[in-house]
């Protein structure tokens, strides 16, 4: 794989105050960790909730509940994060509303490319300094994303490098969802999106069509957040995709 390093690799994101402790000690053979260590929780994000929950979340933040629909459209459909592009929001509240309801959850720090750029592995840093990976794989008739559900893994499979690292923590629903949305943003920036949406069958796809939970972690060991992410990704606002829970 060829490697592209982003400038953010050298420095932690501004939201990282106390880096998470990642042990260098491998778990003992056969030792399985089903319960994740207690860690500081990531900030709440609209992707943590269904639409009813988003309305309540916006009300708790001091905004009118209908703003949840507007923010959902920007996040899931338009795939934008810049408040300046959200012109249906009040100008005086726009930046603060977006910062509170859609805080940055992932910071890309490294990208590895293969297959002429059709396969991309992205390393993300979370708010507490933990690292996860996701992979975008473009084929002739689909785009598959492989995403993580945990930072590290507690299953301790001897053939798996992640399993030998041990379990750092579970991801939140929004941290799982954001991997897919970030991948969709990347695909949207690629040339030929209009053709992919309405062109011939042989047009290279430029939207996420399939999602597999085969990145870092055991998805069913983080059941609540994983199923929350599945529901977020198949609801009407989300990027349309087939979701597969694949368990080794």
C-alpha positions in Angstrom: 0.0 0.0 0.0 1.2 3.5 -0.7 0.9 5.9 2.2 -0.4 9.4 2.6 0.2 11.3 5.8 -2.0 14.2 6.8 -0.6 17.2 8.7 -2.9 16.2 11.7 -0.8 13.1 12.3 1.8 15.0 14.2 -0.5 16.7 16.6 -3.5 15.6 18.6 -6.9 17.3 17.9 -7.8 20.3 20.0 -10.5 18.3 21.9 -7.9 15.8 23.3 -7.3 16.9 26.8 -6.1 13.7 28.5 -4.9 11.0 26.1 -6.4 7.6 26.7 -4.0 5.1 28.2 -3.3 2.3 25.7 -1.5 -0.6 27.3 1.5 -2.2 25.5 1.0 -5.4 27.5 -0.6 -8.1 25.5 -3.4 -10.0 27.1 -2.6 -13.5 28.4 -3.4 -16.4 26.0 -7.1 -17.3 26.2 -8.0 -14.2 28.3 -11.1 -12.5 26.9 -12.4 -9.1 27.9 -16.2 -8.7 27.5 -16.5 -5.6 29.6 -14.9 -2.5 28.3 -12.8 -0.3 30.7 -14.5 2.7 32.1 -13.4 5.8 30.1 -14.5 9.4 29.6 -17.4 9.4 27.2 -17.2 11.3 23.8 -19.4 14.4 23.4 -23.0 13.8 22.5 -23.8 14.1 18.8 -27.1 14.0 16.8 -26.0 10.7 15.3 -26.3 9.2 18.8 -30.1 9.6 18.6 -33.1 8.7 16.5 -35.1 11.7 15.2 -37.2 11.9 18.4 -34.1 11.8 20.5 -32.5 14.5 18.3 -35.4 16.8 18.9 -35.1 16.3 22.7 -31.3 16.8 22.4 -31.7 20.1 20.6 -34.3 21.3 23.2 -31.8 20.4 26.0 -29.3 22.6 24.2 -31.7 25.5 24.2 -32.8 25.4 20.5 -36.2 24.7 18.9 -36.8 21.0 18.3 -37.4 21.4 14.5 -33.7 22.3 14.1 -33.0 18.5 14.5 -34.4 17.9 11.0 -32.4 20.6 9.5 -29.2 19.4 11.1 -29.9 15.8 10.2 -30.3 16.8 6.5 -27.0 18.7 6.6 -25.2 15.8 8.3 -26.6 12.7 6.7 -27.7 14.0 3.2 -25.6 17.0 2.3 -22.6 15.6 4.3 -21.5 19.1 5.3 -19.9 20.2 8.5 -19.2 23.9 7.8 -21.8 26.0 9.5 -21.4 28.6 6.8 -23.0 26.2 4.4 -26.1 25.7 6.6 -27.9 28.8 5.5 -31.3 27.6 6.8 -30.0 28.0 10.4 -30.0 31.4 12.1 -26.8 33.2 11.4 -26.2 34.3 15.0 -26.7 30.8 16.4 -25.2 28.7 13.5 -21.7 28.1 14.7 -22.6 27.4 18.3 -25.4 25.1 17.3 -23.3 23.0 15.0 -20.4 22.9 17.6 -22.8 21.6 20.3 -25.0 19.2 18.2 -22.4 18.0 15.7 -19.0 18.1 17.5 -16.0 16.7 15.7 -15.6 13.0 16.7 -12.9 11.7 14.4 -9.7 13.3 13.2 -8.0 11.4 10.3 -4.3 11.0 10.9 -3.1 8.5 8.3 -4.4 7.2 5.0 -3.0 4.1 3.2 -3.9 3.6 -0.5 -4.0 0.4 -2.6 -5.5 -0.7 -6.0 -4.9 2.7 -7.6 -6.7 4.5 -4.9 -9.8 2.3 -5.0 -9.0 0.9 -1.5 -8.3 3.3 1.3 -7.5 2.5 4.9 -8.0 5.6 7.2 -6.7 5.8 10.7 -8.8 8.1 12.9 -7.9 9.6 16.3 -10.9 9.9 18.7 -11.5 12.7 21.2 -9.4 10.9 23.9 -6.5 10.0 21.7 -7.5 6.4 21.0 -7.0 5.2 17.4 -9.4 3.2 15.1 -9.4 2.2 11.5 -11.9 2.1 8.7 -11.5 1.0 5.1 -13.2 2.1 1.9 -13.2 -0.5 -1.0 -14.5 0.6 -4.4 -15.5 -2.1 -6.9 -17.2 -2.0 -10.3 -20.7 -2.2 -8.9 -20.5 -1.2 -5.2 -18.6 0.6 -2.5 -18.1 -1.4 0.7 -16.9 0.2 4.0 -15.3 -1.8 6.8 -15.8 0.0 10.1 -14.7 -0.4 13.7 -17.0 -0.8 16.7 -14.4 -0.7 19.5 -10.9 0.8 20.0 -8.9 -2.4 20.3 -10.6 -5.7 20.9 -11.1 -8.0 23.9 -11.5 -11.3 22.0 -7.8 -12.0 22.1 -7.9 -14.0 18.8 -4.3 -15.2 18.3 -4.4 -14.6 14.5 -5.6 -10.9 14.9 -3.3 -8.0 15.5 -6.1 -5.9 17.0 -7.1 -8.8 19.4 -3.5 -8.9 20.6 -3.7 -5.2 21.6 -6.5 -5.7 24.1 -9.6 -3.6 24.5 -9.2 0.1 25.0 -12.9 1.1 25.0 -16.2 0.8 23.2 -17.2 3.4 20.6 -20.3 5.4 20.9 -23.1 5.1 18.3 -22.1 8.4 16.7 -18.4 7.4 16.5 -19.4 4.3 14.6 -21.8 6.3 12.3 -19.3 9.0 11.7 -16.9 6.6 10.0 -19.5 5.9 7.4 -20.4 9.6 7.0 -16.7 10.5 6.7 -16.3 7.8 4.0 -19.4 9.2 2.1 -17.9 12.7 2.3 -14.7 11.4 0.7 -16.6 9.7 -2.1 -18.7 12.8 -2.8 -15.6 14.7 -3.5 -14.4 12.3 -6.2 -15.0 13.1 -9.8 -18.1 11.7 -11.5 -20.6 11.8 -8.6 -23.4 13.1 -10.9 -22.9 10.2 -13.3 -22.8 7.7 -10.4 -26.2 9.0 -9.2 -28.0 8.9 -12.5 -25.7 7.4 -15.1 -25.2 4.1 -16.8 -24.9 0.8 -14.9 -21.1 0.6 -15.6 -20.4 4.0 -13.9 -18.1 3.5 -10.9 -20.2 3.9 -7.7 -19.5 6.9 -5.6 -21.7 6.3 -2.6 -21.4 3.7 0.2 -23.6 0.7 -0.7 -22.4 -1.9 1.8 -21.1 -1.7 5.4 -19.4 -4.5 7.3 -18.4 -4.5 11.0 -15.0 -6.1 10.4 -12.7 -3.3 11.5 -11.4 -3.1 15.0 -13.4 -4.6 17.8 -16.2 -7.2 18.2 -19.4 -5.5 17.2 -21.7 -7.7 19.4 -19.6 -7.0 22.4 -20.7 -3.4 22.0 -24.2 -4.4 21.2 -26.2 -1.3 22.2 -24.0 1.2 20.3 -23.6 -1.1 17.4 -27.4 -1.6 17.0 -27.9 2.2 17.5 -25.5 2.7 14.6 -27.3 0.2 12.4 -30.6 2.0 12.9 -29.0 5.4 12.3 -27.5 4.1 9.0 -30.8 2.7 7.6 -33.1 5.5 8.6 -34.5 7.8 5.9 -31.9 10.5 6.5 -28.8 8.3 6.4 -26.6 7.4 3.4 -28.4 4.5 1.8 -26.4 1.2 2.4 -26.8 -2.4 3.2 -25.4 -3.2 6.7 -23.9 -6.5 7.6 -22.8 -7.7 11.0 -20.1 -10.2 10.3 -18.7 -12.0 13.3 -15.6 -14.3 13.2 
